[in-house]
Amino acid sequence: MHHFHSLLLKLTTLENRILQYETRLQSLLTTNQSEMTDQISILQEEWTRKLRGKDTEIEGFRRDLVGIIEALQLLHDQSN
């Protein structure tokens, strides 16, 4: 009977250790997920700013091209 109680105690101890391990693992996963979410948000903000800057550059380039085309059309019309 003593052997049975000893095995039962070992089993209970093992189950408790497994539960603690799972709890620590879940805590680590939650922390890592939170950190990754924060990093993703930072990267999204950074790339959004970069894209807006590029959009502004492209818009300026487009305006310059429109001005050049209008000037060329005016020169073409004056030569005819």
C-alpha distances in whole Angstrom, upper triangle without the diagonal:
4,5,5,6,9,10,11,12,14,15,17,18,20,21,23,24,26,27,29,30,32,33,35,36,37,39,41,42,43,45,46,48,49,51,52,54,56,57,58,60,62,63,64,66,67,68,70,72,73,74,76,78,78,80,82,83,84,86,88,89,89,92,93,94,95,98,99,99,101,103,104,105,107,109,109,111,113,114,115
4,5,5,6,9,10,11,12,14,15,16,18,20,21,23,24,26,27,28,30,31,33,34,36,37,39,40,42,43,45,46,48,49,51,52,54,55,56,58,60,61,62,64,66,67,68,70,71,72,75,76,77,78,81,82,83,84,87,87,88,91,92,93,94,97,97,98,100,102,103,104,106,108,108,110,112,113,114
4,6,5,6,9,10,11,12,14,15,16,18,20,21,22,24,26,27,28,30,31,33,34,36,37,39,40,42,43,45,46,48,49,51,52,53,55,57,58,59,61,63,64,65,67,69,70,71,73,74,75,76,79,80,80,82,85,85,86,89,90,90,92,95,95,96,98,100,101,102,104,105,106,108,110,111,112
4,5,5,6,9,10,10,12,14,15,16,18,20,21,22,24,25,27,28,30,31,33,34,36,37,39,40,42,43,45,46,47,49,51,52,53,55,57,58,59,61,62,63,65,67,68,69,71,73,74,75,77,78,79,81,83,84,84,87,89,89,90,93,94,94,96,98,99,100,102,104,104,106,108,109,110
4,5,5,6,9,10,10,12,14,15,16,18,20,21,22,24,25,27,28,30,31,33,34,36,37,39,40,42,43,45,46,47,49,51,52,54,55,56,58,60,61,62,64,66,67,68,70,72,72,74,76,77,78,80,82,83,83,86,88,88,89,92,93,93,96,98,98,99,102,103,103,105,107,108,109
4,5,5,6,9,10,11,12,14,15,17,18,20,21,22,24,26,27,28,30,32,33,34,36,37,39,40,42,43,45,46,48,49,51,52,54,55,57,59,60,61,62,65,65,67,69,70,71,72,75,76,77,78,81,81,82,85,86,87,88,91,92,92,94,96,97,98,100,102,102,104,106,107,108
4,5,5,6,9,10,10,12,14,15,16,18,20,21,22,24,26,27,28,30,31,32,34,36,37,38,40,42,43,44,46,47,49,51,52,53,54,57,58,59,60,63,63,64,67,68,69,70,73,74,74,76,79,79,80,82,84,84,86,88,89,90,92,94,94,95,98,99,100,101,104,105,106
4,5,5,6,9,10,10,12,14,15,16,18,20,21,22,24,25,27,28,30,31,33,34,36,37,39,40,42,43,45,46,47,49,51,52,53,55,57,58,59,61,62,63,65,67,68,69,71,73,73,75,77,78,79,81,83,83,85,87,88,89,91,93,93,94,97,98,99,100,103,104,105
4,5,5,6,9,10,11,12,14,15,16,18,20,21,22,24,26,27,29,30,31,33,34,36,37,39,40,42,43,45,46,48,50,51,52,54,55,57,58,60,61,62,64,66,67,68,70,72,72,74,76,77,78,80,82,82,84,86,87,88,90,92,93,94,96,98,98,100,102,103,104
4,5,5,6,9,10,10,12,14,15,16,18,20,21,22,24,26,27,28,30,31,33,34,36,37,38,40,42,43,44,46,48,49,50,52,54,55,56,58,59,60,62,64,65,66,69,70,70,72,74,75,76,78,80,80,82,84,85,86,88,90,91,92,94,96,96,98,100,101,102
4,5,5,6,9,10,10,12,14,15,16,18,20,21,22,24,26,27,28,30,31,32,34,36,37,39,41,42,43,45,46,47,49,51,52,53,55,57,58,59,61,63,63,64,67,68,69,70,73,73,74,77,78,79,80,83,83,84,86,88,89,90,92,94,94,96,98,99,100
4,5,5,6,9,10,10,12,14,15,16,18,20,21,22,24,26,27,29,30,31,33,35,36,37,39,40,42,43,45,46,47,49,51,52,53,56,57,58,60,61,62,63,66,67,68,69,72,72,73,76,77,78,79,82,83,83,85,87,88,89,91,93,93,95,97,98,99
4,5,5,6,9,10,11,12,14,15,17,18,20,21,23,24,26,27,28,30,32,33,34,36,38,39,40,42,44,45,46,48,49,51,52,54,55,56,58,60,61,62,64,66,66,68,70,71,72,74,76,77,78,81,82,82,84,86,87,88,90,92,92,94,96,97,98
4,5,5,6,9,10,10,12,14,15,16,18,20,21,22,24,26,27,28,30,31,32,34,36,37,38,40,42,43,44,46,48,49,50,52,53,54,56,58,59,60,62,64,64,66,68,69,70,72,74,74,76,78,79,80,82,84,85,86,88,89,90,92,94,95,96
4,5,5,6,9,10,10,12,14,15,16,18,20,21,22,24,25,27,28,30,31,33,35,36,37,39,41,42,43,45,46,47,49,51,52,53,55,57,57,59,61,62,63,65,67,68,68,71,73,73,74,77,78,78,80,83,83,84,87,88,88,90,92,93,94
4,5,5,6,9,10,10,12,14,15,16,18,20,21,22,24,25,27,29,30,31,33,35,36,37,39,40,42,44,45,46,48,50,51,52,54,56,57,58,60,61,62,64,66,67,68,70,72,72,74,76,77,78,80,82,83,84,86,87,88,90,92,93,94
4,5,5,6,9,10,10,12,14,15,16,18,20,21,22,24,26,27,28,30,32,33,34,36,37,39,40,42,43,45,46,48,49,50,52,54,55,56,58,60,60,62,64,65,66,68,70,71,72,74,75,76,78,80,81,82,84,86,86,88,90,91,92
4,5,5,6,9,10,10,12,14,15,16,18,20,21,22,24,26,26,28,30,31,32,34,36,37,38,40,42,43,44,46,47,48,50,52,53,54,56,58,58,60,62,63,64,66,68,68,70,72,73,74,76,78,79,80,82,83,84,86,88,89,90
4,5,5,6,9,10,10,12,14,15,16,18,20,21,22,24,25,27,29,30,31,33,35,36,37,39,41,42,43,45,46,47,49,51,52,53,55,57,57,59,61,62,63,65,67,68,69,71,72,73,75,77,78,79,81,83,83,85,87,88,89
4,5,5,6,8,10,10,12,14,15,16,18,20,21,23,24,26,27,29,30,32,33,35,36,38,39,40,42,44,45,46,48,50,51,52,54,56,56,58,60,61,62,64,66,67,68,70,71,72,74,76,77,78,80,82,82,84,86,87,89
4,5,5,6,9,10,11,12,14,15,16,18,20,21,22,24,26,27,28,30,32,33,34,36,37,38,40,42,43,44,46,48,49,50,52,54,54,56,58,59,60,62,64,64,66,68,69,70,72,74,75,76,78,80,80,82,84,85,86
4,5,5,6,8,10,10,12,14,15,16,18,20,21,22,24,25,26,28,30,31,32,34,36,37,38,40,42,42,44,46,47,48,51,52,53,54,57,57,58,60,62,63,64,66,68,68,70,72,73,74,76,78,78,80,82,83,84
4,5,5,6,9,10,11,12,14,15,17,18,20,21,23,24,26,27,29,30,31,33,35,36,37,39,41,42,43,45,46,47,50,51,52,53,56,57,58,60,61,62,64,66,67,68,70,72,72,74,76,77,78,79,82,83,84
4,5,5,6,9,10,11,12,14,15,16,18,20,21,22,24,26,27,28,30,32,33,34,36,38,39,40,42,44,45,46,48,49,50,52,54,55,56,58,60,61,62,64,66,66,68,70,71,72,74,76,77,78,80,82,83
4,5,5,6,9,10,10,12,14,15,16,18,20,21,22,24,26,27,28,30,31,32,34,36,37,38,40,42,43,44,46,48,48,50,52,53,54,56,58,58,60,62,63,64,66,68,69,70,72,74,74,76,78,79,80
4,5,5,6,9,10,10,12,14,15,16,18,20,21,22,24,26,27,29,30,31,33,35,36,37,39,41,42,43,45,46,47,49,51,52,53,55,57,57,59,61,62,63,65,67,67,68,71,72,73,74,77,78,79
4,5,5,6,9,10,11,12,14,15,17,18,20,21,23,24,26,27,29,30,32,33,35,36,38,39,41,42,44,45,46,48,50,51,52,54,56,57,58,60,61,62,64,66,67,68,70,72,72,74,76,77,79
4,5,5,6,8,10,10,12,14,15,16,18,20,21,22,24,26,27,28,30,32,33,34,36,38,39,40,42,43,44,46,48,49,50,52,54,55,56,58,59,60,62,64,65,66,68,70,70,72,74,75,77
4,5,5,6,8,10,10,12,14,15,16,18,20,21,22,24,25,27,28,30,31,32,34,36,37,38,40,42,42,44,46,47,48,50,52,53,54,56,57,58,60,62,63,64,66,68,68,70,72,73,74
4,6,5,6,9,10,10,12,14,15,17,19,20,21,23,24,26,27,29,30,31,33,35,36,37,39,41,41,43,45,46,47,49,51,52,53,55,57,57,59,61,62,63,65,67,68,69,71,73,74
4,5,5,6,9,10,11,12,14,15,17,18,20,21,23,24,26,27,29,30,32,33,35,36,38,39,40,42,44,45,46,48,50,51,52,54,56,57,58,60,61,62,64,66,67,68,70,72,73
4,5,5,6,8,10,10,12,14,15,16,18,20,21,22,24,26,27,28,30,32,33,34,36,37,38,40,42,43,44,46,48,49,50,52,53,54,56,58,59,60,62,64,64,66,68,69,71
4,5,5,6,9,10,10,12,14,15,16,18,20,21,22,24,26,26,28,30,31,32,34,36,37,38,40,41,42,45,46,47,48,51,52,52,54,56,57,58,61,62,63,64,66,68,69
4,5,5,6,9,10,11,12,14,15,17,19,20,21,23,25,26,27,29,30,31,33,35,36,37,39,41,42,44,45,46,48,50,51,52,54,56,57,58,60,61,62,64,66,67,68
4,5,5,6,9,10,11,12,14,16,17,18,20,21,23,24,26,27,29,30,32,33,35,36,38,39,40,42,44,45,46,48,50,51,52,54,55,57,59,60,61,63,65,66,67
4,5,5,6,9,10,10,12,14,15,16,18,20,21,22,24,26,27,28,30,31,32,34,36,37,38,40,42,43,44,46,47,48,50,52,53,54,56,58,58,60,62,63,65
4,5,5,6,9,10,10,12,14,15,16,18,20,21,22,24,26,27,29,30,31,32,35,36,37,39,41,41,43,45,46,47,49,51,52,53,55,57,57,59,61,62,63
4,5,5,6,9,10,11,12,14,15,17,19,20,21,23,25,26,27,29,30,32,33,35,36,38,39,41,42,44,45,46,48,50,51,52,54,56,57,58,60,62,63
4,5,5,6,9,10,11,12,14,15,17,18,20,21,23,24,26,27,28,30,32,33,34,36,38,39,40,42,43,45,46,48,49,51,52,54,55,56,58,60,61
4,5,5,6,9,10,10,12,14,15,16,18,20,21,22,24,26,26,28,30,31,32,34,36,37,38,40,41,42,44,46,47,48,50,52,53,54,56,58,59
4,5,5,6,9,10,10,12,14,15,16,18,20,21,23,24,25,27,29,30,31,33,35,36,37,39,41,41,43,45,46,47,49,51,52,53,55,57,58
4,5,5,6,9,10,11,12,14,15,17,19,20,21,23,24,26,27,29,30,32,33,35,36,38,39,41,42,44,45,47,48,50,51,52,54,56,57
4,5,5,6,8,10,10,12,14,15,16,18,20,21,22,24,26,27,28,30,32,33,34,36,37,38,40,42,43,44,46,48,49,50,52,53,55
4,5,5,6,9,10,10,12,14,15,16,18,20,21,22,24,25,26,28,30,31,32,34,36,37,38,40,41,42,44,46,47,48,50,52,53
4,6,5,6,9,10,11,12,14,15,17,19,20,21,23,24,26,27,29,30,31,33,35,36,37,39,41,42,43,45,46,48,50,51,53
4,5,5,6,9,10,11,13,14,16,17,19,20,21,23,24,26,27,29,30,32,33,35,36,38,39,41,42,44,45,47,48,50,51
4,5,5,6,8,10,10,12,14,15,16,18,20,21,22,24,25,26,28,30,31,32,34,36,37,38,40,42,43,44,46,47,49
4,5,5,6,9,10,10,12,14,15,16,18,20,21,22,24,25,27,29,30,31,33,35,36,37,39,40,41,43,45,46,48
4,5,5,6,9,10,11,12,14,15,17,18,20,21,23,24,26,27,29,30,32,33,35,36,38,39,41,42,44,45,47
4,5,5,6,9,10,11,12,14,15,17,18,20,21,23,24,26,27,28,30,32,33,34,36,38,39,40,42,43,45
4,5,5,6,9,10,10,12,14,15,16,18,20,21,22,24,25,26,28,30,31,32,34,36,37,38,40,42,43
4,5,5,6,9,10,10,12,14,15,17,18,20,21,23,24,26,27,29,30,31,33,35,36,37,39,41,42
4,5,5,6,9,10,11,12,14,15,17,18,20,21,23,24,26,27,29,30,32,33,35,36,38,39,41
4,5,5,6,8,10,10,12,14,15,16,18,20,21,22,24,26,27,28,30,31,32,34,36,37,39
4,5,5,6,9,10,10,12,14,15,16,18,20,21,22,24,25,27,28,30,31,33,34,36,37
4,5,5,6,9,10,11,12,14,15,17,19,20,21,23,24,26,27,29,30,31,33,35,36
4,5,5,6,9,10,11,12,14,15,17,18,20,21,23,24,26,27,28,30,32,33,35
4,5,5,6,9,10,10,12,14,15,16,18,20,21,22,24,26,26,28,30,31,33
4,5,5,6,9,10,11,12,14,15,16,18,20,21,23,24,25,27,29,30,32
4,5,5,6,9,10,11,12,14,15,17,18,20,21,23,24,26,27,29,31
4,5,5,6,9,10,11,12,14,15,16,18,20,21,22,24,26,27,29
4,5,5,6,9,10,10,12,14,15,16,18,20,21,22,24,26,27
4,5,5,6,9,10,11,12,14,15,16,18,20,21,23,24,26
4,5,5,6,9,10,11,12,14,15,17,18,20,21,23,25
4,5,5,6,9,10,10,12,14,15,16,18,20,21,23
4,5,5,6,9,10,10,12,14,15,16,18,20,21
4,5,5,6,9,10,10,12,14,15,16,18,20
4,5,5,6,9,10,10,12,14,15,16,19
4,5,5,6,9,10,10,12,14,15,17
4,5,5,6,9,10,10,12,14,15
4,5,5,6,9,10,11,12,14
4,5,5,6,8,10,11,12
4,5,5,6,9,10,11
4,5,5,6,9,10
4,5,5,6,9
4,5,5,7
4,5,5
4,5
4
